[in-house]
Amino acid sequence: MKKPARSPKISDTSGIRNLVVVLGDQLSCELETFRSFDPKQDAVWMAESVIEAEYVWSHKQRIALFLSAMRHFRKELESRGIRVFYTELEKNQDPKGLDELLEHFLKSKNVTGSVLMTEPGEWRLKKAFKDLATNITTPLKMLEDSSFLCSRDDFENWAEGRKQLRMEYFYREMRKRTGILMDGDTPAGGEWNYDSSNRASFGKRGPETVPPPVRFRSDSITREVIELVEHRFADHPGRLDTFAWPVASQDAKCALEDFLKKGLADFGKYQDAMWTGEPFLNHSLLSPSLNLKLLSPREVIEAVEKEYREGRAPIESVEGFIRQVIGWREYVRGVYWRYMPDYADRNAMGASEALPDFYWTGQTSLNCLRQALDQTLEYGYAHHIQRLMVTGLFALLWGVDPKEVHRWYLSIYVDAVEWVELPNTLGMSQYADGGVMASKPYVSTGKYINRMSNYCKGCRFRPDVRTGEDACPITVLYWDYLDRHEKALAGNQRMGLQLRNLKRMGAEERSGLRARAQKTRQWILKESNN
């Protein structure tokens, strides 16, 4: 939809042909719902709902990001002469869902055509709006989200008949189909995947040359939102004094340019590395903008590939980044819609423990967890290895009910939308789907964290010790996990080496490990409850 030469003079009381519904993670005029939009006849409907902020205990920065980005998008639409019916949270005191708010609006307005909306990124909301469609006289048409490179049907066609849905094979098909990072029929650089080159740690001296990413000062709209969130959601986790996320498309494009200049070249090599006091390192910080649609995946991919083609970034970094976008991002969306709603109830390992309280406070003696949790509470952000191999790893080894882990990830991260968060949490992190996404549980001892970070240097426990008072709790719980799930994992070939190492232990040593695990659990529970 192009910007009109002149803004049409239309009052809020004028009739409406088509009403376009825009949800908080659909902030783009490039979606199908805007394809035939006529500012002289059509209008946009947006609303802020307290239910959307509270159905999980959302981080303050997550709430502020959504609200500020929505209000900036309203401003952008109005600058194009588009009529926007917008309900702000201050004027929405009733705890009504978005479907209820839309139903109430339609009773007071004359929509002669249709209500058009992009498919929500969450099963819960999609069901609510589909139920609404049966209760209103105005036709409600739900269109597929056109911001993705792989349609729902294309993913289903790829997945049909496969026993296992391995992302690597999907990713290669996406490369071939789109031509992204391809030289004719062969992958650029000669290899499909450079993951083996992208596992470096920083060494003893740490990340000496990583410039800080661009951060954005709050304008009047964002400051108003922050004040609202501080007042209305005072008991929610996190803090707002560090809020500096892009909230409009022009800022998101600036963040992309900044990443291309500062982070991309070394992104691949150090993408799995962690370091005390360094929350961002070489990571792009673009996932919130992508998930809100302030940026499109294609513009990000094209910009990153151009850096490789013009010799400014190595293939290892470019391929590693593009794999996250057209591989993992598109893949997890396909998994989500293929298996929902039952997918959310999967619990293949029978995990039932409660999430420790320190996930909400950061108050733990385990330095690796404290570093990741403190950073998360401060910024609403942690990179993928901190999520998978620190907070996710501990929850998996502890045996936390995967629904609790899911609710925490959805609550706490600014880029969390259920279509991407749920499969990554239940499938990749917690192995609760029994192998739909991951071919094995991502479990390791504390030695992995020691290898990829300096976290263990600030901890009183030893990552290479599994018994005794100095034993690292991660290492203890790793062996406890293998011991508890030995039979369930026996048929998994990729777990063969780890289970053979377990079998080499004598009965006395295994009994000692169980006793150590019990003491470790008692200590952690005591710490969590204090």
TORLO-654611 format. One line per field, with one value per residue (C-alpha): residue number from 1; residue in one letter; x negated, y negated, z. Coordinates in Angstrom, 1 decimal. Each point is the difference from the previous one (the first is absolute). Layout:
// residues N
i NUM	...
aa a	...
u X	...
v Y	...
w Z	...
END
This chain:
// residues 530
i 1	2	3	4	5	6	7	8	9	10	11	12	13	14	15	16	17	18	19	20	21	22	23	24	25	26	27	28	29	30	31	32	33	34	35	36	37	38	39	40	41	42	43	44	45	46	47	48	49	50	51	52	53	54	55	56	57	58	59	60	61	62	63	64	65	66	67	68	69	70	71	72	73	74	75	76	77	78	79	80	81	82	83	84	85	86	87	88	89	90	91	92	93	94	95	96	97	98	99	100	101	102	103	104	105	106	107	108	109	110	111	112	113	114	115	116	117	118	119	120	121	122	123	124	125	126	127	128	129	130	131	132	133	134	135	136	137	138	139	140	141	142	143	144	145	146	147	148	149	150	151	152	153	154	155	156	157	158	159	160	161	162	163	164	165	166	167	168	169	170	171	172	173	174	175	176	177	178	179	180	181	182	183	184	185	186	187	188	189	190	191	192	193	194	195	196	197	198	199	200	201	202	203	204	205	206	207	208	209	210	211	212	213	214	215	216	217	218	219	220	221	222	223	224	225	226	227	228	229	230	231	232	233	234	235	236	237	238	239	240	241	242	243	244	245	246	247	248	249	250	251	252	253	254	255	256	257	258	259	260	261	262	263	264	265	266	267	268	269	270	271	272	273	274	275	276	277	278	279	280	281	282	283	284	285	286	287	288	289	290	291	292	293	294	295	296	297	298	299	300	301	302	303	304	305	306	307	308	309	310	311	312	313	314	315	316	317	318	319	320	321	322	323	324	325	326	327	328	329	330	331	332	333	334	335	336	337	338	339	340	341	342	343	344	345	346	347	348	349	350	351	352	353	354	355	356	357	358	359	360	361	362	363	364	365	366	367	368	369	370	371	372	373	374	375	376	377	378	379	380	381	382	383	384	385	386	387	388	389	390	391	392	393	394	395	396	397	398	399	400	401	402	403	404	405	406	407	408	409	410	411	412	413	414	415	416	417	418	419	420	421	422	423	424	425	426	427	428	429	430	431	432	433	434	435	436	437	438	439	440	441	442	443	444	445	446	447	448	449	450	451	452	453	454	455	456	457	458	459	460	461	462	463	464	465	466	467	468	469	470	471	472	473	474	475	476	477	478	479	480	481	482	483	484	485	486	487	488	489	490	491	492	493	494	495	496	497	498	499	500	501	502	503	504	505	506	507	508	509	510	511	512	513	514	515	516	517	518	519	520	521	522	523	524	525	526	527	528	529	530
aa m	k	k	p	a	r	s	p	k	i	s	d	t	s	g	i	r	n	l	v	v	v	l	g	d	q	l	s	c	e	l	e	t	f	r	s	f	d	p	k	q	d	a	v	w	m	a	e	s	v	i	e	a	e	y	v	w	s	h	k	q	r	i	a	l	f	l	s	a	m	r	h	f	r	k	e	l	e	s	r	g	i	r	v	f	y	t	e	l	e	k	n	q	d	p	k	g	l	d	e	l	l	e	h	f	l	k	s	k	n	v	t	g	s	v	l	m	t	e	p	g	e	w	r	l	k	k	a	f	k	d	l	a	t	n	i	t	t	p	l	k	m	l	e	d	s	s	f	l	c	s	r	d	d	f	e	n	w	a	e	g	r	k	q	l	r	m	e	y	f	y	r	e	m	r	k	r	t	g	i	l	m	d	g	d	t	p	a	g	g	e	w	n	y	d	s	s	n	r	a	s	f	g	k	r	g	p	e	t	v	p	p	p	v	r	f	r	s	d	s	i	t	r	e	v	i	e	l	v	e	h	r	f	a	d	h	p	g	r	l	d	t	f	a	w	p	v	a	s	q	d	a	k	c	a	l	e	d	f	l	k	k	g	l	a	d	f	g	k	y	q	d	a	m	w	t	g	e	p	f	l	n	h	s	l	l	s	p	s	l	n	l	k	l	l	s	p	r	e	v	i	e	a	v	e	k	e	y	r	e	g	r	a	p	i	e	s	v	e	g	f	i	r	q	v	i	g	w	r	e	y	v	r	g	v	y	w	r	y	m	p	d	y	a	d	r	n	a	m	g	a	s	e	a	l	p	d	f	y	w	t	g	q	t	s	l	n	c	l	r	q	a	l	d	q	t	l	e	y	g	y	a	h	h	i	q	r	l	m	v	t	g	l	f	a	l	l	w	g	v	d	p	k	e	v	h	r	w	y	l	s	i	y	v	d	a	v	e	w	v	e	l	p	n	t	l	g	m	s	q	y	a	d	g	g	v	m	a	s	k	p	y	v	s	t	g	k	y	i	n	r	m	s	n	y	c	k	g	c	r	f	r	p	d	v	r	t	g	e	d	a	c	p	i	t	v	l	y	w	d	y	l	d	r	h	e	k	a	l	a	g	n	q	r	m	g	l	q	l	r	n	l	k	r	m	g	a	e	e	r	s	g	l	r	a	r	a	q	k	t	r	q	w	i	l	k	e	s	n	n
u 0.0	-1.5	0.3	2.7	-0.9	2.4	1.6	3.7	2.3	2.1	1.7	0.2	3.7	-0.2	1.0	-2.6	-0.4	-2.7	-1.4	-3.6	-0.8	-3.7	-1.3	-3.0	-2.4	1.3	-1.4	-0.5	1.8	-1.5	2.4	2.8	2.7	-1.3	-0.4	3.3	0.3	1.7	-0.5	3.2	2.2	-1.9	-1.3	-2.3	1.0	-2.6	0.4	-2.1	1.4	-1.0	0.7	-2.9	-2.4	1.2	0.9	-3.7	-1.9	-1.8	-3.3	0.6	-2.2	2.0	3.2	-1.6	-1.4	3.3	1.9	-2.5	-0.5	3.8	0.4	-2.8	1.6	3.3	-1.9	-1.5	3.4	1.5	-2.8	1.0	3.6	1.4	2.8	-0.9	2.4	-2.4	0.8	-2.7	-0.4	0.7	3.5	0.5	0.5	2.2	-1.9	1.2	-1.8	-0.8	2.9	2.5	-1.3	0.4	3.5	0.9	-1.4	1.9	3.3	-0.6	-1.4	1.4	-2.4	1.6	-2.8	-2.1	-2.2	-3.5	-2.7	-3.3	-0.1	-1.1	-3.4	1.7	2.5	1.9	0.7	0.8	2.6	1.5	0.4	1.3	2.6	0.8	0.6	3.0	1.6	-0.1	1.8	-3.0	-2.1	-3.4	-2.7	-3.2	-3.0	-3.2	-3.0	-1.7	-3.2	-1.5	-1.9	1.6	3.7	1.9	0.9	-3.6	-1.2	2.8	-1.0	-3.6	0.9	2.4	-1.2	-3.1	-0.7	-2.2	0.2	-3.7	-0.6	-3.2	1.9	2.7	-2.7	-1.7	3.4	0.6	-3.4	0.7	3.5	-0.8	-3.5	-1.3	-3.7	-0.2	-2.4	2.2	0.8	-2.7	-0.2	-2.1	-3.5	0.5	1.6	3.6	-0.9	-3.0	1.1	-3.3	-1.9	2.4	-0.7	-2.9	-0.3	-1.7	-2.9	-1.5	-0.1	3.6	1.8	-2.4	1.3	3.7	1.5	3.3	3.1	2.1	2.7	2.9	1.0	3.7	2.1	3.2	2.1	-2.3	-0.4	3.7	0.2	-2.8	1.9	3.1	-1.7	-1.8	3.4	2.3	-2.3	-2.2	-0.1	-1.2	-3.6	-2.8	-1.0	0.6	-2.9	-2.1	2.8	-1.6	1.6	1.1	3.6	0.5	-1.0	-2.6	-1.7	0.0	-1.7	-2.6	-0.6	-0.4	-2.6	-1.8	-0.2	-1.4	-2.8	-0.8	1.1	0.5	-3.7	-0.6	3.5	-0.5	-3.2	1.2	3.7	-0.1	-2.4	1.0	-1.8	0.7	1.5	0.3	3.7	-0.1	-3.4	0.2	3.7	2.3	2.8	2.4	2.3	2.5	0.2	0.4	2.7	1.9	-0.4	-1.9	-2.5	0.8	-2.0	-0.8	-1.5	-2.2	-1.1	-0.8	-2.0	-2.0	-0.7	-1.1	-2.7	-1.4	0.3	-1.9	-2.7	0.7	1.1	-1.2	2.2	-0.1	1.7	2.5	1.1	0.3	2.2	2.1	0.6	1.6	2.4	1.0	-0.8	1.0	2.4	2.1	-0.4	1.3	3.0	0.9	-0.4	2.2	3.0	-0.4	0.3	2.0	2.0	-1.0	-3.7	0.2	1.0	-2.9	-2.2	-2.0	-2.4	2.8	-1.5	2.0	-2.2	0.9	-2.1	-2.4	0.9	-3.5	1.0	2.1	-2.6	-3.4	-0.9	-2.1	-3.5	-0.5	-1.9	0.9	3.7	-0.4	-1.8	2.7	2.9	-1.3	-0.5	3.5	1.7	-2.0	0.6	2.6	-2.6	-2.5	-1.5	0.8	-2.8	0.8	3.6	-0.7	-3.2	0.4	3.6	1.5	-2.6	0.5	3.8	-0.3	-2.4	2.0	3.1	2.2	3.5	-0.4	3.1	-1.5	-3.2	2.1	1.9	-3.3	-1.6	3.2	0.1	-3.5	-1.5	0.9	-0.1	2.3	3.1	1.4	-0.4	-3.8	-0.4	2.0	-1.7	-3.5	0.9	1.9	-1.8	-3.6	-0.6	2.1	0.3	3.6	1.2	-1.9	-2.2	2.2	-2.5	-3.2	-1.6	-1.1	0.3	-2.5	-1.6	-3.6	-2.1	-1.3	-3.1	1.9	0.8	-3.6	-1.3	2.3	-0.1	-1.9	3.1	-1.7	-2.8	2.4	1.6	-1.0	0.8	-2.3	1.6	-2.2	1.0	3.1	-0.2	-0.9	0.7	-1.8	2.0	1.7	3.8	0.3	-2.4	1.7	3.4	-1.2	-1.0	3.2	2.0	-1.7	0.5	3.7	0.7	-2.4	2.8	1.9	-3.1	-1.5	1.3	-1.4	-3.1	-1.3	0.1	-2.1	-3.3	1.4	1.9	-3.0	-2.0	2.8	-0.1	-3.8	0.7	0.3	3.0	-1.7	-0.9	3.5	1.4	-2.3	1.1	3.6	-0.7	-1.9	2.9	2.4	-2.2	-0.4	3.8	0.5	-2.5	1.5	3.5	-1.1	-1.7	3.0	2.4	-2.1
v 0.0	-3.3	-3.2	-2.2	-3.4	-1.7	1.1	0.6	-1.9	2.7	-0.2	2.8	0.1	0.7	3.4	2.7	2.4	2.4	-0.1	1.3	1.4	-0.5	1.9	-0.9	2.2	-1.0	-3.5	0.0	-1.5	2.8	2.6	1.4	-1.8	-3.3	1.1	-1.5	-2.6	-3.3	-2.8	-1.6	2.9	2.3	-0.3	1.7	1.3	0.5	0.5	0.4	2.7	0.5	3.7	0.2	-1.5	2.2	3.4	0.8	-2.1	-2.0	-1.8	-3.8	-0.6	2.6	-1.9	-3.4	1.2	1.2	-3.1	-2.5	1.8	0.1	-3.7	-0.9	2.1	-1.8	-3.3	1.3	1.1	-3.4	-1.8	1.9	-1.3	3.3	0.0	1.9	1.0	0.6	0.9	-0.9	1.9	-3.1	0.0	3.7	0.7	3.1	3.3	0.8	2.1	-1.3	2.0	-1.5	-3.5	0.5	1.4	-3.1	-2.3	1.7	-0.6	-3.7	-0.4	0.7	2.3	0.6	2.4	2.3	0.2	1.0	1.3	1.8	3.3	-0.5	1.5	1.9	2.8	-1.5	-3.3	1.7	2.2	-3.1	-1.9	3.0	0.5	-3.7	0.4	2.3	-2.6	-3.2	-0.9	-1.7	2.6	0.5	1.2	1.3	-0.1	1.9	-2.0	-1.0	-1.2	3.5	1.6	3.4	0.3	2.3	2.2	0.1	1.2	2.7	1.2	0.3	1.7	2.5	3.5	-0.8	1.9	-2.8	-3.7	-0.9	-3.7	0.5	1.7	-2.7	-2.7	1.5	0.1	-3.6	-1.0	1.8	-1.3	-3.6	-0.2	-1.6	0.4	2.2	0.1	1.6	3.4	0.1	-1.7	-3.1	0.8	3.7	1.1	0.0	-0.5	-1.5	0.7	1.8	-3.3	-1.9	1.3	-2.1	-1.4	-3.3	1.5	-1.3	-3.7	-0.1	-2.0	-3.0	-1.4	0.2	-3.5	-0.6	0.2	-3.1	-0.6	-2.4	-2.9	-0.1	-2.6	-1.5	3.0	2.5	-2.1	-0.1	3.8	0.6	-2.2	2.0	3.4	-1.1	-1.0	2.7	3.0	-1.0	3.6	1.5	1.2	-1.9	-3.7	-2.8	-2.4	1.9	0.1	-0.9	2.3	-1.2	-0.8	-1.2	1.2	-2.7	0.9	3.7	-0.7	-2.0	2.9	2.3	-2.4	-0.1	3.8	0.2	-2.4	1.2	3.5	2.1	0.7	1.8	1.1	3.6	0.7	-1.2	0.6	2.6	-1.8	-1.6	-2.5	-1.7	-3.4	0.2	0.6	-0.8	0.9	0.5	0.8	-1.9	-0.8	0.0	2.8	-2.5	-2.1	3.1	1.4	-3.3	-0.4	-3.2	1.8	2.6	3.2	-0.5	-3.5	1.2	3.1	-2.1	-2.5	2.7	2.0	-3.3	-0.3	3.4	-0.7	-3.2	1.5	-1.7	3.1	3.6	2.8	1.7	-3.0	-0.7	3.6	0.4	-3.1	0.9	3.5	-1.5	-2.1	2.3	3.2	-0.1	-2.9	1.4	3.5	-0.5	-1.9	3.0	2.4	-2.2	-0.1	3.7	1.3	-2.5	-0.1	3.4	-0.8	-2.3	2.9	2.3	1.2	2.9	0.2	-0.2	-3.2	-1.3	-2.2	-3.7	-2.7	-1.3	-3.4	-1.4	0.0	-3.0	-1.7	1.1	0.7	3.2	1.0	1.7	-2.6	1.2	-0.2	-3.3	-1.6	1.1	-0.8	-3.4	-1.0	1.3	-2.0	-3.1	0.0	2.6	1.7	2.8	1.6	3.5	1.9	-1.7	1.1	3.5	1.0	-2.0	-0.8	2.7	2.6	-0.4	0.2	3.2	1.6	-1.1	1.6	-3.1	0.4	-1.1	-2.2	-2.0	-0.4	-1.1	-2.6	-1.4	-0.4	-1.5	-2.4	-1.1	-0.7	-3.0	2.0	2.7	0.7	3.5	1.3	-0.3	0.4	3.1	2.4	-1.3	0.6	3.3	1.5	-1.3	-1.0	2.5	3.0	0.2	0.8	3.2	-0.8	-1.8	-2.9	1.2	3.4	0.2	-1.9	-2.9	1.0	-0.6	-0.3	-3.3	0.5	-1.3	-3.3	-0.2	0.5	-2.6	-2.7	-1.4	0.6	2.9	-2.3	-1.9	3.2	2.0	3.3	1.9	1.0	3.1	1.5	2.1	1.1	-1.7	-3.5	-1.7	1.8	-2.3	0.3	0.0	2.9	1.9	-0.5	1.1	3.4	0.1	-0.7	2.9	2.3	-0.8	0.2	2.8	2.3	-2.7	-1.1	3.4	0.2	-3.5	0.6	-3.5	0.6	3.2	-1.4	-1.9	3.1	2.2	-2.3	0.4	3.8	0.0	-1.1	2.6	0.4	-1.7	-3.0	-0.3	0.2	-2.8	-2.1	0.4	-1.0	-3.0	-1.0	0.2	-2.3	-2.3	-0.2	-0.6	-2.9	-1.6	0.3	-1.7	-2.7	-0.5	-0.4	-2.5
w 0.0	-1.1	2.0	-1.4	-1.5	2.3	3.3	-0.6	2.3	1.6	3.4	2.5	-0.6	-3.8	-1.2	-0.4	-2.9	1.3	3.5	0.3	3.5	1.0	2.9	2.1	-2.0	-3.4	-0.4	-3.8	-2.9	-2.2	1.2	-2.2	2.0	-1.4	-3.6	-1.2	2.8	-1.1	2.6	-1.3	0.9	2.3	3.6	2.5	3.4	2.8	3.7	3.2	2.3	3.6	-0.5	-2.6	2.6	2.9	-1.3	0.6	2.5	-2.6	0.4	0.2	-3.1	-2.0	0.8	-0.7	-3.3	-1.3	1.1	-1.2	-3.4	-0.4	0.7	-2.3	-2.8	0.6	-0.4	-3.3	-1.3	0.8	-1.7	-3.1	0.3	1.3	2.5	3.1	2.7	3.0	3.6	2.4	3.2	2.1	-1.6	0.3	3.7	-0.6	-0.2	-3.5	-2.6	-3.4	-1.5	2.5	-0.7	-3.8	0.5	2.1	-2.7	-2.9	1.9	-0.1	-3.6	-3.4	-1.9	-3.4	-1.3	2.1	3.0	-1.3	2.3	-0.2	1.7	3.6	1.0	2.9	0.0	2.9	-1.9	-3.3	1.7	1.7	-3.2	-1.9	2.7	-0.3	-3.7	0.7	2.3	-2.1	-3.2	-1.7	-1.9	1.7	-2.4	1.5	-2.4	0.3	1.3	-3.2	1.7	0.1	-2.8	0.4	-0.1	2.3	-3.0	-1.2	3.4	0.2	-3.5	1.2	3.3	-1.5	0.4	1.9	3.2	1.3	-0.8	0.0	-0.4	-2.0	-2.8	0.0	0.0	-3.1	-1.8	0.9	-1.4	-3.2	-0.4	0.7	-1.5	3.2	0.5	-3.1	-2.9	-2.6	1.3	2.6	3.4	0.2	1.3	-0.9	3.3	1.2	3.7	1.7	3.5	0.8	-0.6	2.3	3.5	1.2	3.5	0.8	1.9	3.2	-1.1	-0.9	-2.8	-0.3	-3.3	0.1	-0.4	1.8	-2.2	-0.8	2.6	-0.4	2.2	1.0	-1.7	1.5	-1.1	1.6	3.2	0.3	-0.4	2.6	2.5	-0.7	0.4	3.2	1.5	-1.3	0.1	3.0	1.3	-3.3	-0.4	-1.5	-0.1	-2.5	0.6	-2.6	-2.7	-3.4	-2.6	-3.5	0.1	-3.6	-3.4	-0.5	3.3	-0.9	-3.3	1.9	2.3	-3.1	-1.5	3.4	0.2	-3.6	0.9	3.5	0.7	-3.1	-0.9	3.3	0.6	-1.2	1.7	3.4	-0.1	2.7	2.3	3.3	2.3	3.3	-0.3	-3.8	-0.8	-3.8	-1.4	-3.8	-0.1	-2.2	2.5	-3.0	1.1	1.8	-3.2	-2.2	2.2	0.2	-3.8	0.3	-2.3	-2.6	-0.1	-3.7	0.5	2.8	-2.0	-3.1	2.0	1.7	-3.2	-1.6	2.6	-1.0	-3.8	0.4	2.2	3.3	2.0	-0.2	-1.2	3.5	1.6	-2.8	-0.4	3.8	0.2	-3.0	1.3	3.1	-2.1	-2.9	1.8	3.7	-0.1	-2.9	1.2	3.5	-1.4	-2.1	2.9	2.2	-2.4	-1.1	3.6	1.9	2.2	1.4	-0.3	3.0	2.3	-1.0	2.8	-1.3	3.0	2.6	1.6	2.9	2.2	0.6	-1.5	2.7	1.3	-0.9	-3.7	0.9	2.3	-1.2	3.7	-0.3	1.0	-3.4	-1.9	-3.5	0.8	1.8	-2.9	-2.5	2.3	1.1	-3.6	-0.9	2.7	-0.9	-3.7	-0.8	-2.2	0.0	-3.1	-1.2	1.8	3.3	-0.5	-1.2	1.9	3.3	1.0	-2.2	0.9	3.7	-0.3	-2.1	2.5	3.0	-1.7	-0.1	-1.4	-3.6	0.1	2.8	-2.0	-3.0	2.1	1.3	-3.4	-1.4	2.9	0.3	-3.5	-2.1	-3.2	1.3	-2.2	0.5	-3.5	0.4	3.8	0.6	-2.4	1.0	3.6	0.0	-2.9	-0.2	3.6	2.1	-2.4	1.1	-3.5	0.0	-2.9	-2.5	-0.2	1.7	-0.6	3.6	3.3	0.1	3.2	1.2	3.1	1.3	-2.1	-3.1	1.8	1.2	-3.6	-1.5	2.7	3.0	2.3	1.9	1.1	2.2	1.5	3.1	-1.8	-2.3	-3.4	-0.4	3.4	0.4	3.7	3.2	1.4	-2.9	-2.7	-2.6	0.4	-3.8	-0.3	2.9	-1.5	-3.5	1.3	2.1	-3.2	-1.9	2.9	0.3	-3.7	-1.0	-1.2	-1.8	-1.9	-0.7	-3.5	-1.0	-2.0	0.5	3.8	-0.3	1.1	3.0	1.1	-0.4	2.3	2.5	-0.3	0.7	3.6	2.6	2.2	2.9	-2.0	-1.4	3.4	1.1	-2.9	1.0	3.5	-1.2	-2.3	2.9	2.1	-2.9	-0.5	3.7	-0.1	-3.1	1.4	3.2	-1.9	-2.3	2.9	1.9
END
